[in-house]
Amino acid sequence: MPASRKTWHRCDIIAELHKRDLTLSSLGRANGYADSTLRASLQVPSRKPNEIIATAIGKTLHELWPHWYGEDGKQLVTAQEVTKQARKRRGKKGKSAEHGSMQPLTIEART
């Protein structure tokens, strides 16, 4: 990845892990996490899982996720803030006004 202020793409992070014969699942299990925990941490900041990934590929948190972590390693945003921003970009409100719960995800069948 070029030395820039851009957040690494999740596929680039996974590719770097694969170059080292690692997977997110195996790395998570080796550190006492469920298979999906490290995968989820590629979408929203989660300090300890993010540190595990960064250490495995020899980068700092700031190098991988400069929008989430400062140069000093301090977390700049919360998972809730990132999720809220993502929903806003997608144009979703996130909660139903009638029920106060998340909108169900609908998946259309392929024809």
N, C-alpha and C positions, 0 to 999 in steps of 0.2 A: 504494500500500500504506500502510495507516495506520502511524503511528509507534508501533510496539509492539516487544516483545521476541520476537515470533514469527518463525520462519524463513519466508521467502517461499516460496510454493508454486511448483514448477517451471513450471506453466502461467502464473503471473503474470510470472515472469522471461522466459519465451519471448514473452509478449505485449508486454512492455516492449521487447524487442529488435525485434519486428516493427513496433512504432510508429516505430522508428528505421530501418526498412527493412533490418534485419539478421536473419540466421538464425544458429543455433549452428554449422551447417556452414560457412557463409561466413566467420564470425568465426574459427573454428578454422583454416580454410585460410589466411586472411590472416595468421595468426600462426604458421604452420608446423606446425600440428597436423592429425592425421587428422580426418575428418568427425565421427567418433563421440566424440572425446576430450572436447569441451566438454559434449556431451550426458551423458556418463558422470559428469562433475564436478558435475552437479546432484544426483546420488545419494549420492556420497561426496566428502569434501573432497580437493581437489587444488589446491594453492595457486596455481600460475601460471594454469591454466585458469580458476579461480574469480576471480582478479584481472582477467583479460581480460574476463570477463562483467560484473563489478562496474564496471569502468572504462567499458565500453560503455554502461551504463545510468545512469552517474553516481551510483553508490552505493558505500559502503565494504563490505568483506567482512563486517564485523560487522552492518551493516544488513540484508544479505541472509541471512546464516547466523550468527546470534548464538550458536547452540549449537556451531558449529564454530570461530569466530574471536572473540577478545576485542576490546574496544574499541580496543586498541593494535594490532590486526591479527595478534596472535600466534595461531597455530593451537592450539586447545584439545584436539582429538581427532584421531586418525589415521584414515585410510581403513579400516584393519583393525578398529579399534574400532567404527566406524559399521556396518560390515558385520556384525560379530559381534552388535551390539545388534539389528540388523534381523532377523537369523536367530533370535535369542532371542524377539523379539516374534512372529515367525511360527511359533514352536514347532519349528524345525528345528535339528538338531545340526550340520549343515553337512558333516561328514565321515562316511564309511561306516566302521564299526568293522572290517568285514572287509577292505576294500580300501584304506583310508586316503586315499580321494579323494572329491571332491565327488559328491553324489548327482546322477544325471541328472535333467534337467527333463523332465517328461512333460506333454504337451499333448493334451487330449482333443479329438477332432474334433467339429465341430458337426453336429447331426443335423437 
